[in-house]
């Protein structure tokens, strides 16, 4: 209720995404103001008539798993999809994604271990693999990737978000991030990257 302006902004961002001009939108506000409800309403709107694929995950206070919202989003998608389709869309990045989200191993058990790379290259390979799979998914249908509660994000999640936001511009991917602007300490990984992200995204308040 009372969020038509914000819904219109999200609709406009999605309309641009459908044409191939992917983008990222950040939704900020105090606790309880309705950020998650706004995103839920928008996702229901685009998932049914528009045929968008919604991938969603959230950060949680005290998370001990790096990249938790992305692991959650890919795991939910894989569990609700036919295994053959999952394997096809993971493509050559399948071994990296299975290591990234171990629950995928039960869905596509034929995937082996990824090729060995130097430790300093692991994070870069992972971010590139996630971006490639998102773009492959977006070639079939527009993708809305929701990352909730970024005020609890760890450094790895923030780095992944920045990478995905850049990749989104090359395909039909709309990234939506929500966070409590009242809960951000200046030393928080997301707060430290917010300036860079805001130069590349569309803020909604």
Backbone as ProteinMPNN parsed JSONL, in Angstrom:
{"seq_chain_A": "XXXXXXXXXXXXXXXXXXXXXXXXXXXXXXXXXXXXXXXXXXXXXXXXXXXXXXXXXXXXXXXXXXXXXXXXXXXXXXXXXXXXXXXXXXXXXXXXXXXXXXXXXXXXXXXXXXXXXXXXXXXXXXXXXXXXXXXXXXXXXXXXXXXXXXXXXXXXXXXXXXXXXXXXXXXXXXXXXXXXXXXXXXXXXXXXXXXXXXXXXXXXX", "coords_chain_A": {"N_chain_A": [[0.847, -1.182, 0.0], [0.577, 2.174, -0.896], [2.958, 2.274, -2.295], [3.228, 2.74, -4.991], [4.804, 4.43, -6.584], [7.383, 3.451, -6.165], [7.045, 0.831, -7.107], [6.532, 1.423, -9.771], [9.043, 2.401, -10.518], [10.58, 0.088, -10.277], [9.291, -1.483, -12.191], [9.955, -0.029, -14.478], [12.713, -0.375, -14.513], [12.805, -3.128, -14.91], [11.607, -3.304, -17.428], [13.567, -2.156, -19.033], [15.527, -4.06, -18.637], [14.483, -6.318, -19.921], [14.924, -5.742, -22.558], [17.551, -6.278, -22.814], [19.275, -4.618, -21.555], [20.504, -4.954, -18.821], [20.436, -4.265, -15.265], [21.061, -2.861, -11.948], [19.31, -2.412, -8.935], [19.05, -0.703, -5.911], [17.445, -0.885, -2.806], [16.703, 0.997, -0.126], [16.106, 1.559, 3.374], [14.568, 2.07, 6.615], [14.25, -0.421, 9.309], [11.42, -2.572, 8.923], [9.989, -0.983, 7.171], [9.041, -1.943, 4.805], [10.544, -2.997, 2.697], [11.197, -5.661, 1.862], [8.62, -6.665, 1.394], [7.805, -4.997, -0.697], [9.556, -5.847, -2.723], [8.785, -8.529, -2.918], [6.139, -8.273, -3.876], [6.629, -7.061, -6.345], [8.147, -9.088, -7.595], [6.284, -11.191, -7.774], [4.621, -10.031, -9.6], [6.18, -9.86, -11.96], [6.957, -12.472, -12.368], [4.781, -14.074, -13.056], [2.904, -12.961, -15.256], [4.937, -11.916, -16.911], [6.848, -13.846, -17.138], [9.352, -14.005, -15.911], [12.345, -15.314, -14.42], [12.779, -15.736, -11.076], [15.299, -15.406, -8.794], [16.244, -15.759, -5.496], [17.756, -14.773, -2.454], [19.017, -14.312, 0.876], [20.914, -12.276, 3.188], [22.017, -12.997, 6.494], [22.036, -12.256, 9.959], [25.004, -12.996, 11.506], [25.836, -14.892, 9.662], [27.794, -17.619, 8.55], [28.57, -18.697, 6.232], [30.206, -17.954, 3.315], [29.1, -15.788, 0.717], [26.406, -16.389, 1.068], [23.667, -15.553, 0.282], [23.707, -15.897, -2.51], [24.373, -18.575, -2.813], [22.062, -19.644, -1.649], [20.109, -18.728, -3.464], [20.788, -20.003, -5.939], [20.589, -22.662, -5.133], [17.865, -22.947, -4.452], [16.729, -22.513, -6.974], [17.769, -24.689, -8.451], [16.677, -26.878, -7.107], [14.035, -26.681, -7.783], [13.897, -27.216, -10.428], [14.134, -29.297, -13.421], [16.624, -31.858, -13.308], [18.206, -32.343, -15.676], [17.925, -29.95, -17.055], [19.084, -28.185, -15.252], [21.755, -29.088, -15.287], [22.386, -28.552, -17.947], [22.163, -25.751, -18.058], [23.986, -24.907, -16.173], [26.263, -25.545, -17.496], [29.669, -25.358, -18.707], [30.566, -24.285, -16.374], [29.645, -25.82, -14.33], [31.166, -27.593, -12.48], [32.435, -25.677, -10.822], [30.264, -24.281, -9.755], [28.941, -26.303, -8.345], [30.763, -26.868, -6.343], [30.635, -24.408, -5.112], [27.93, -24.228, -4.26], [27.112, -26.676, -2.44], [24.79, -28.291, -2.192], [23.877, -28.69, -4.731], [25.138, -30.903, -5.696], [23.661, -33.185, -5.157], [21.691, -32.978, -7.008], [22.815, -32.814, -9.525], [24.671, -35.163, -9.82], [26.661, -36.139, -11.48], [28.626, -34.338, -11.98], [32.01, -33.448, -11.888], [35.047, -32.586, -10.102], [36.236, -29.179, -10.169], [38.786, -27.862, -12.375], [42.07, -27.449, -11.121], [43.192, -24.377, -9.79], [45.397, -21.617, -8.992], [45.312, -20.565, -5.542], [44.878, -17.785, -5.266], [43.417, -17.223, -7.474], [40.941, -18.343, -7.203], [38.655, -16.924, -6.194], [38.159, -15.056, -8.201], [37.604, -16.755, -10.375], [35.279, -17.985, -9.395], [33.457, -15.807, -9.2], [33.314, -15.07, -11.89], [32.208, -17.424, -12.953], [29.668, -17.557, -11.729], [28.539, -15.266, -12.852], [28.525, -15.997, -15.584], [26.719, -18.155, -15.594], [24.373, -16.882, -14.735], [23.935, -15.164, -16.93], [23.5, -17.091, -18.869], [21.133, -18.253, -17.945], [19.533, -16.004, -18.244], [19.373, -15.822, -20.961], [17.377, -17.54, -21.612], [15.101, -16.611, -20.234], [14.05, -13.497, -18.79], [15.869, -12.556, -15.892], [15.409, -12.028, -12.446], [17.284, -11.201, -9.818], [17.38, -11.347, -6.441], [18.835, -9.941, -3.625], [18.675, -9.941, -0.367], [18.698, -7.888, 2.616], [21.321, -6.628, 2.802], [22.798, -5.244, 4.658], [23.788, -7.064, 6.386], [25.69, -8.388, 4.974], [28.635, -10.268, 4.151], [32.152, -9.75, 3.342], [32.791, -11.283, 1.07], [30.289, -11.696, -0.127], [29.607, -9.077, -0.793], [31.6, -8.508, -2.672], [30.877, -10.371, -4.626], [28.351, -9.377, -5.301], [29.029, -6.902, -6.474], [30.422, -7.818, -8.712], [28.421, -9.299, -10.048], [26.622, -7.242, -10.55], [28.005, -5.8, -12.472], [28.144, -7.723, -14.509], [25.453, -8.029, -15.061], [24.708, -5.967, -16.728], [25.197, -6.856, -19.237], [23.219, -8.52, -20.076], [19.859, -9.917, -19.76], [19.293, -9.319, -16.947], [18.094, -8.354, -13.877], [19.196, -7.055, -10.992], [18.358, -6.879, -7.641], [18.897, -5.297, -4.656], [18.443, -5.126, -1.144], [18.613, -3.118, 1.791], [19.18, -1.984, 5.186], [19.556, 1.261, 5.701], [19.92, 2.522, 8.071], [21.372, 0.864, 9.629], [23.994, 0.606, 8.894], [27.352, 0.484, 9.473], [30.215, 2.507, 8.972], [32.474, 1.041, 8.509], [31.625, -1.35, 7.599], [31.607, -3.989, 5.172], [29.742, -3.691, 3.017], [28.981, -1.02, 3.256], [31.399, 0.216, 2.7], [31.626, -0.288, 0.008], [29.465, 0.914, -1.086], [29.467, 3.431, -2.306], [30.782, 2.977, -4.778], [28.995, 1.123, -5.9], [26.636, 2.644, -6.05], [27.213, 4.426, -8.028], [26.792, 2.96, -10.235], [24.249, 1.975, -10.232], [20.607, 2.063, -9.799], [19.146, 3.873, -7.384], [16.469, 3.291, -5.046], [14.224, 4.817, -2.934]], "CA_chain_A": [[0.0, 0.0, 0.0], [1.322, 3.428, -0.921], [4.288, 2.1, -2.893], [3.093, 2.701, -6.442], [5.951, 5.095, -7.219], [8.513, 2.523, -6.131], [6.742, -0.261, -8.035], [6.717, 1.946, -11.127], [10.479, 2.45, -10.779], [11.038, -1.287, -10.511], [8.75, -1.895, -13.494], [10.745, 0.625, -15.521], [14.014, -1.051, -14.545], [12.601, -4.44, -15.521], [11.342, -3.102, -18.856], [14.867, -1.984, -19.665], [16.234, -5.331, -18.56], [13.932, -7.227, -20.926], [15.522, -5.411, -23.855], [18.952, -6.671, -22.79], [20.055, -3.633, -20.8], [20.387, -5.31, -17.413], [20.809, -3.212, -14.311], [20.956, -3.17, -10.523], [18.532, -1.452, -8.156], [19.203, -0.836, -4.464], [16.296, -0.386, -2.059], [17.169, 1.305, 1.223], [15.085, 2.058, 4.289], [14.68, 1.633, 8.001], [13.614, -1.716, 9.553], [9.971, -2.624, 8.96], [9.347, -0.014, 6.283], [8.373, -2.669, 3.721], [11.443, -3.268, 1.569], [11.022, -7.036, 1.394], [7.259, -6.799, 0.852], [7.815, -4.335, -1.998], [10.236, -6.722, -3.682], [7.94, -9.708, -3.111], [5.02, -7.898, -4.75], [7.172, -6.857, -7.685], [8.55, -10.381, -8.159], [5.071, -11.909, -8.168], [4.089, -9.354, -10.785], [6.959, -10.157, -13.163], [7.154, -13.912, -12.539], [3.62, -14.731, -13.656], [2.591, -12.557, -16.635], [6.109, -11.597, -17.721], [7.658, -15.046, -17.31], [10.712, -13.843, -15.403], [12.867, -16.26, -13.441], [13.169, -15.026, -9.863], [16.271, -16.057, -7.92], [16.247, -14.937, -4.295], [18.479, -15.221, -1.272], [19.196, -13.221, 1.825], [21.977, -12.282, 4.186], [21.458, -13.191, 7.827], [22.937, -11.853, 11.038], [25.82, -14.111, 11.979], [26.132, -15.871, 8.61], [29.162, -18.149, 8.534], [28.819, -19.184, 4.872], [30.491, -16.876, 2.37], [28.195, -15.708, -0.44], [25.205, -17.13, 1.455], [22.449, -15.31, -0.512], [23.852, -16.44, -3.857], [24.248, -20.024, -2.637], [20.643, -19.904, -1.42], [19.349, -18.474, -4.695], [21.054, -21.063, -6.91], [20.087, -23.924, -4.604], [16.407, -22.944, -4.62], [16.42, -22.669, -8.403], [18.108, -26.048, -8.887], [15.754, -27.839, -6.496], [12.71, -26.55, -8.395], [14.065, -27.387, -11.876], [14.548, -30.648, -13.83], [18.085, -32.011, -13.239], [18.839, -32.198, -16.989], [17.954, -28.52, -17.364], [20.09, -27.588, -14.362], [23.082, -29.435, -15.802], [22.572, -27.843, -19.216], [22.334, -24.31, -17.851], [25.249, -24.684, -15.466], [27.261, -25.577, -18.561], [31.046, -25.679, -18.319], [30.819, -23.774, -15.015], [29.004, -26.719, -13.363], [32.007, -28.018, -11.356], [32.682, -24.559, -9.91], [29.008, -23.97, -9.057], [28.649, -27.375, -7.396], [31.612, -26.634, -5.171], [30.117, -23.174, -4.513], [26.661, -24.571, -3.607], [27.241, -28.142, -2.351], [23.509, -28.99, -2.334], [23.677, -29.009, -6.141], [25.737, -32.21, -5.99], [22.616, -34.197, -5.115], [20.818, -32.768, -8.164], [23.611, -33.145, -10.713], [25.784, -35.921, -9.221], [27.685, -36.528, -12.452], [29.616, -33.269, -12.119], [33.244, -33.716, -11.168], [35.73, -31.473, -9.449], [36.77, -28.196, -11.116], [40.227, -27.859, -12.577], [42.808, -26.741, -10.075], [43.762, -23.062, -10.101], [46.069, -21.072, -7.812], [44.365, -20.052, -4.541], [44.557, -16.377, -5.487], [42.511, -17.11, -8.624], [39.678, -19.018, -6.902], [37.544, -15.982, -6.059], [37.879, -14.489, -9.526], [36.943, -17.793, -11.168], [33.931, -18.176, -8.878], [32.607, -14.687, -9.599], [33.094, -15.175, -13.327], [31.316, -18.557, -13.201], [28.318, -17.145, -11.337], [28.074, -14.328, -13.874], [28.248, -16.721, -16.827], [25.488, -18.934, -15.434], [23.259, -15.932, -14.731], [23.691, -14.727, -18.305], [22.931, -18.227, -19.59], [19.734, -18.304, -17.518], [18.835, -14.842, -18.796], [19.141, -16.031, -22.388], [16.108, -18.264, -21.728], [14.03, -15.763, -19.704], [14.61, -12.438, -17.944], [16.177, -12.992, -14.531], [15.416, -11.07, -11.345], [18.091, -11.745, -8.728], [17.134, -10.558, -5.235], [19.762, -10.144, -2.51], [18.0, -9.237, 0.722], [19.389, -7.584, 3.882], [22.757, -6.452, 2.546], [23.481, -4.689, 5.835], [24.429, -8.205, 7.052], [26.539, -9.089, 4.008], [30.069, -10.379, 4.409], [32.975, -9.168, 2.283], [32.687, -12.109, -0.145], [28.987, -11.419, -0.734], [29.679, -7.741, -1.396], [32.417, -8.63, -3.884], [30.056, -11.073, -5.614], [27.313, -8.444, -5.749], [29.63, -5.928, -7.395], [30.727, -8.521, -9.949], [27.156, -9.613, -10.708], [26.058, -5.977, -11.039], [28.678, -5.485, -13.735], [27.733, -8.708, -15.513], [24.031, -7.851, -15.379], [24.539, -4.99, -17.801], [25.4, -7.524, -20.525], [22.135, -9.458, -20.353], [18.532, -9.617, -19.218], [19.379, -9.592, -15.515], [17.818, -7.252, -12.964], [19.644, -7.358, -9.634], [17.717, -6.023, -6.635], [19.463, -5.441, -3.32], [17.785, -4.344, -0.095], [19.425, -2.954, 3.008], [18.791, -0.976, 6.168], [20.571, 2.316, 5.719], [20.118, 2.953, 9.462], [22.178, -0.145, 10.332], [25.299, 0.46, 8.251], [28.554, 1.08, 10.031], [31.09, 2.919, 7.866], [33.515, 0.023, 8.286], [30.988, -2.56, 7.081], [32.015, -4.211, 3.765], [28.782, -3.131, 2.069], [29.07, 0.447, 3.343], [32.63, 0.634, 2.036], [31.458, -0.431, -1.437], [28.207, 1.515, -1.502], [29.735, 4.532, -3.23], [31.047, 2.424, -6.098], [27.765, 0.533, -6.411], [25.645, 3.671, -6.356], [27.557, 5.073, -9.296], [26.443, 2.054, -11.327], [22.903, 1.407, -10.052], [19.49, 2.976, -9.658], [18.654, 3.78, -5.997], [15.032, 3.489, -4.792], [13.983, 5.123, -1.52]], "C_chain_A": [[0.885, 1.236, 0.0], [2.699, 3.336, -1.533], [4.229, 2.09, -4.419], [4.277, 3.341, -7.141], [7.147, 4.146, -7.275], [8.292, 1.338, -7.069], [6.921, 0.182, -9.482], [8.2, 2.013, -11.483], [11.032, 1.063, -11.053], [10.535, -1.803, -11.855], [9.569, -1.295, -14.635], [12.121, -0.029, -15.643], [13.884, -2.413, -15.216], [12.358, -4.319, -17.019], [12.642, -2.899, -19.619], [15.654, -3.269, -19.699], [15.777, -6.285, -19.653], [14.538, -6.974, -22.298], [16.996, -5.804, -23.924], [19.846, -5.715, -22.053], [19.874, -3.893, -19.314], [20.893, -4.216, -16.506], [20.656, -3.712, -12.894], [20.202, -2.046, -9.832], [18.768, -1.742, -6.681], [18.019, -0.183, -3.768], [16.713, -0.23, -0.605], [16.014, 1.802, 2.082], [15.294, 1.511, 5.679], [13.984, 0.29, 8.201], [12.087, -1.597, 9.565], [9.253, -1.704, 8.008], [8.693, -0.678, 5.07], [9.234, -2.971, 2.517], [11.201, -4.654, 0.989], [9.641, -7.237, 0.793], [7.17, -6.156, -0.53], [8.43, -5.244, -3.054], [9.402, -7.966, -3.954], [6.786, -9.415, -4.067], [5.488, -7.723, -6.19], [7.515, -8.198, -8.342], [7.342, -11.221, -8.566], [4.512, -11.341, -9.471], [4.849, -9.745, -12.051], [7.118, -11.655, -13.409], [5.997, -14.539, -13.296], [3.335, -14.224, -15.069], [3.823, -12.357, -17.509], [7.044, -12.786, -17.904], [9.082, -14.925, -16.834], [11.067, -14.972, -14.443], [13.346, -15.468, -12.239], [14.105, -15.911, -9.058], [16.407, -15.182, -6.68], [17.023, -15.596, -3.175], [18.704, -14.042, -0.363], [20.418, -13.39, 2.694], [21.322, -12.39, 5.559], [22.501, -12.799, 8.87], [23.696, -13.073, 11.543], [26.096, -15.173, 10.945], [27.582, -16.328, 8.684], [29.523, -18.695, 7.158], [29.054, -17.999, 3.954], [29.515, -16.946, 1.208], [26.848, -16.381, -0.18], [23.976, -16.817, 0.597], [22.525, -15.873, -1.923], [23.773, -17.966, -3.832], [22.78, -20.399, -2.473], [19.837, -19.764, -2.709], [19.554, -19.596, -5.713], [20.511, -22.407, -6.435], [18.577, -24.015, -4.764], [16.016, -23.176, -6.079], [16.641, -24.115, -8.84], [17.113, -27.07, -8.34], [14.368, -27.791, -7.134], [12.749, -26.769, -9.909], [14.442, -28.827, -12.205], [16.08, -30.761, -13.834], [18.792, -31.833, -14.582], [18.955, -30.73, -17.389], [19.0, -27.814, -16.517], [21.485, -27.842, -14.909], [23.384, -28.665, -17.082], [22.882, -26.37, -18.983], [23.562, -23.979, -17.01], [26.417, -24.739, -16.445], [28.647, -25.923, -18.073], [31.407, -25.176, -16.922], [30.27, -24.696, -13.933], [29.929, -27.144, -12.218], [32.266, -26.909, -10.339], [31.423, -24.251, -9.102], [28.647, -25.054, -8.055], [29.526, -27.248, -6.157], [31.107, -25.419, -4.393], [28.842, -23.447, -3.701], [26.579, -26.088, -3.506], [25.93, -28.908, -2.501], [23.232, -29.36, -3.784], [24.207, -30.397, -6.493], [24.697, -33.322, -5.983], [21.701, -34.123, -6.329], [21.525, -33.14, -9.456], [24.86, -33.919, -10.254], [26.899, -36.272, -10.188], [28.794, -35.496, -12.594], [30.846, -33.584, -11.274], [33.806, -32.481, -10.501], [36.217, -30.465, -10.503], [38.277, -28.341, -11.259], [40.899, -27.029, -11.499], [43.332, -25.407, -10.6], [44.486, -22.564, -8.856], [45.056, -20.474, -6.834], [43.947, -18.608, -4.795], [43.599, -16.169, -6.656], [41.126, -17.689, -8.351], [38.499, -18.042, -6.88], [37.155, -15.385, -7.401], [37.155, -15.498, -10.396], [35.507, -17.986, -10.704], [33.007, -17.054, -9.33], [32.317, -14.721, -11.1], [32.107, -16.299, -13.647], [29.877, -18.211, -12.852], [27.737, -16.197, -12.383], [27.717, -15.026, -15.172], [26.956, -17.518, -16.74], [24.273, -18.015, -15.411], [22.919, -15.47, -16.145], [23.095, -15.85, -19.149], [21.45, -18.403, -19.222], [18.929, -17.187, -18.172], [18.616, -14.947, -20.296], [17.836, -16.775, -22.632], [14.923, -17.398, -21.302], [14.678, -14.663, -18.874], [14.782, -12.943, -16.509], [16.082, -11.805, -13.569], [16.143, -11.74, -10.19], [17.951, -10.828, -7.521], [18.146, -10.945, -4.163], [19.252, -9.287, -1.357], [18.948, -8.995, 1.904], [20.907, -7.461, 3.728], [23.509, -5.807, 3.7], [24.127, -5.8, 6.676], [25.39, -8.942, 6.13], [27.988, -9.153, 4.469], [30.837, -9.84, 3.201], [32.867, -9.954, 0.982], [31.377, -11.841, -0.872], [28.992, -10.063, -1.427], [30.485, -7.791, -2.687], [31.638, -9.342, -4.991], [28.976, -10.149, -6.167], [27.868, -7.448, -6.755], [29.935, -6.582, -8.741], [29.46, -8.812, -10.737], [26.517, -8.348, -11.273], [26.707, -5.557, -12.351], [28.242, -6.427, -14.843], [26.297, -8.484, -15.965], [23.818, -6.915, -16.553], [24.698, -5.611, -19.186], [24.272, -8.485, -20.885], [20.838, -9.039, -19.694], [18.479, -9.998, -17.736], [19.11, -8.312, -14.738], [18.207, -7.713, -11.568], [18.973, -6.368, -8.683], [18.347, -6.317, -5.281], [18.704, -4.588, -2.328], [18.716, -4.243, 1.108], [18.833, -1.878, 3.911], [19.869, 0.1, 6.204], [20.834, 2.816, 7.134], [21.069, 2.021, 10.207], [23.581, -0.302, 9.765], [26.381, 1.22, 9.001], [29.491, 1.413, 8.875], [32.159, 1.896, 7.55], [32.937, -1.281, 7.756], [31.372, -2.742, 5.612], [31.048, -3.608, 2.755], [28.842, -1.611, 2.082], [30.299, 0.95, 2.602], [32.501, 0.583, 0.518], [30.243, 0.32, -1.97], [28.42, 2.635, -2.505], [29.96, 4.037, -4.641], [29.775, 1.836, -6.712], [26.774, 1.605, -6.84], [25.966, 4.432, -7.638], [27.112, 4.243, -10.488], [24.988, 1.589, -11.27], [21.871, 2.495, -9.925], [18.956, 2.846, -8.232], [17.152, 4.013, -5.925], [14.861, 3.719, -3.307], [12.516, 5.345, -1.279]], "O_chain_A": [[1.823, 1.341, 0.79], [3.531, 4.219, -1.321], [5.089, 1.495, -5.068], [4.715, 2.854, -8.183], [7.833, 4.049, -8.293], [9.218, 0.889, -7.744], [7.4, -0.583, -10.319], [8.58, 1.717, -12.616], [11.853, 0.88, -11.952], [11.267, -2.481, -12.576], [9.843, -1.963, -15.632], [12.631, -0.213, -16.748], [14.748, -2.81, -15.998], [12.847, -5.138, -17.796], [12.802, -3.412, -20.727], [16.365, -3.548, -20.664], [16.596, -6.986, -20.248], [14.651, -7.893, -23.109], [17.622, -5.677, -24.977], [21.047, -5.956, -21.928], [19.176, -3.147, -18.627], [21.673, -3.355, -16.913], [20.188, -4.825, -12.654], [20.431, -0.869, -10.111], [18.694, -2.893, -6.25], [17.636, 0.939, -4.1], [17.036, -1.21, 0.066], [15.061, 2.395, 1.576], [16.096, 0.602, 5.894], [13.196, -0.114, 7.346], [11.529, -0.659, 10.135], [8.024, -1.64, 8.026], [7.884, -0.054, 4.383], [8.713, -3.182, 1.422], [11.021, -4.81, -0.219], [9.508, -7.917, -0.225], [6.534, -6.702, -1.432], [7.888, -5.391, -4.149], [9.317, -8.415, -5.098], [6.492, -10.212, -4.959], [4.834, -8.176, -7.13], [7.204, -8.414, -9.513], [7.375, -11.891, -9.598], [4.003, -12.071, -10.322], [4.239, -9.941, -13.102], [7.384, -12.069, -14.537], [6.208, -15.446, -14.101], [3.506, -14.988, -16.019], [3.77, -12.598, -18.715], [7.943, -12.736, -18.743], [9.949, -15.664, -17.3], [10.206, -15.511, -13.747], [14.227, -14.617, -12.368], [13.75, -17.029, -8.684], [16.662, -13.984, -6.799], [16.958, -16.809, -2.975], [18.592, -12.892, -0.789], [20.899, -14.503, 2.911], [20.199, -11.925, 5.756], [23.7, -12.995, 8.672], [23.093, -14.062, 11.957], [26.548, -16.263, 11.298], [28.488, -15.514, 8.861], [30.66, -19.113, 6.939], [28.191, -17.13, 3.827], [29.144, -18.033, 0.765], [26.219, -16.889, -1.109], [23.281, -17.755, 0.205], [21.506, -16.286, -2.476], [23.178, -18.577, -4.72], [22.307, -21.358, -3.083], [18.979, -20.597, -3.003], [18.584, -20.087, -6.289], [20.026, -23.201, -7.241], [18.061, -25.057, -5.171], [15.095, -23.936, -6.376], [15.796, -24.697, -9.521], [16.749, -28.018, -9.035], [13.608, -28.754, -7.036], [11.754, -26.537, -10.596], [15.013, -29.518, -11.361], [16.761, -29.854, -14.313], [19.867, -31.235, -14.632], [19.949, -30.314, -17.984], [19.72, -26.945, -17.008], [22.303, -26.925, -14.988], [24.5, -28.184, -17.278], [23.761, -25.806, -19.635], [24.117, -22.886, -17.125], [27.431, -24.068, -16.255], [28.798, -26.697, -17.127], [32.419, -25.582, -16.351], [30.406, -24.401, -12.746], [29.512, -27.064, -11.063], [32.312, -27.166, -9.136], [31.504, -23.99, -7.902], [28.091, -24.744, -7.001], [29.068, -27.498, -5.042], [31.147, -25.403, -3.163], [28.698, -22.949, -2.584], [26.029, -26.73, -4.4], [25.951, -30.072, -2.901], [22.43, -30.256, -4.044], [23.773, -30.998, -7.475], [24.831, -34.299, -6.72], [21.01, -35.091, -6.648], [20.922, -33.707, -10.367], [25.97, -33.39, -10.297], [27.982, -36.666, -9.757], [29.798, -35.754, -13.259], [30.737, -33.94, -10.1], [33.125, -31.466, -10.355], [36.572, -30.862, -11.612], [38.953, -28.873, -10.378], [40.352, -26.031, -11.031], [43.848, -25.324, -11.715], [44.21, -23.049, -7.759], [44.04, -19.928, -7.264], [42.793, -18.245, -4.566], [43.035, -15.088, -6.82], [40.226, -17.544, -9.178], [37.46, -18.31, -7.483], [35.972, -15.226, -7.704], [36.196, -15.147, -11.084], [34.608, -18.135, -11.531], [31.896, -17.314, -9.792], [31.198, -14.432, -11.525], [31.257, -16.14, -14.523], [28.962, -18.541, -13.607], [26.57, -16.32, -12.754], [26.713, -14.689, -15.8], [26.182, -17.556, -17.696], [23.246, -18.338, -16.008], [21.747, -15.395, -16.511], [22.283, -15.598, -20.039], [20.618, -18.67, -20.09], [17.792, -17.391, -18.598], [17.77, -14.245, -20.851], [17.247, -16.671, -23.708], [13.864, -17.442, -21.928], [15.75, -14.874, -18.308], [13.935, -13.669, -15.989], [16.604, -10.724, -13.841], [15.667, -12.737, -9.647], [18.356, -9.666, -7.569], [18.298, -12.121, -3.831], [19.382, -8.063, -1.372], [19.865, -9.776, 2.16], [21.67, -8.114, 4.44], [24.74, -5.824, 3.717], [24.92, -5.515, 7.573], [25.86, -10.025, 6.478], [28.502, -8.222, 5.09], [30.246, -9.515, 2.171], [32.854, -9.362, -0.096], [31.354, -11.766, -2.1], [28.445, -9.917, -2.52], [30.098, -7.185, -3.686], [31.727, -8.962, -6.159], [28.72, -10.142, -7.371], [27.239, -7.183, -7.779], [29.729, -5.972, -9.79], [29.416, -8.6, -11.949], [25.934, -8.38, -12.356], [26.041, -5.022, -13.237], [27.999, -6.003, -15.973], [25.964, -8.723, -17.126], [22.845, -7.058, -17.293], [24.378, -4.98, -20.193], [24.357, -9.189, -21.891], [20.731, -7.945, -19.14], [17.722, -10.88, -17.331], [19.804, -7.311, -14.912], [17.619, -8.649, -11.028], [19.02, -5.158, -8.905], [18.331, -7.457, -4.817], [18.356, -3.446, -2.63], [19.493, -5.152, 1.399], [18.097, -0.995, 3.47], [20.974, -0.14, 6.691], [21.852, 3.461, 7.382], [21.526, 2.352, 11.301], [24.286, -1.247, 10.118], [26.324, 2.442, 9.141], [29.55, 0.669, 7.896], [32.697, 1.881, 6.442], [33.683, -2.223, 7.491], [31.456, -1.76, 4.875], [31.481, -3.067, 1.738], [28.763, -0.98, 1.028], [30.25, 1.993, 1.95], [33.187, 1.324, -0.186], [30.018, 0.356, -3.18], [27.645, 2.779, -3.451], [29.412, 4.588, -5.596], [29.507, 2.026, -7.898], [26.14, 1.481, -7.888], [25.076, 5.015, -8.257], [27.056, 4.739, -11.613], [24.537, 0.878, -12.168], [22.188, 3.685, -9.937], [18.37, 1.818, -7.892], [16.618, 4.843, -6.66], [15.306, 2.903, -2.499], [12.11, 5.615, -0.148]]}, "name": "protein", "num_of_chains": 1, "seq": "XXXXXXXXXXXXXXXXXXXXXXXXXXXXXXXXXXXXXXXXXXXXXXXXXXXXXXXXXXXXXXXXXXXXXXXXXXXXXXXXXXXXXXXXXXXXXXXXXXXXXXXXXXXXXXXXXXXXXXXXXXXXXXXXXXXXXXXXXXXXXXXXXXXXXXXXXXXXXXXXXXXXXXXXXXXXXXXXXXXXXXXXXXXXXXXXXXXXXXXXXXXXX"}
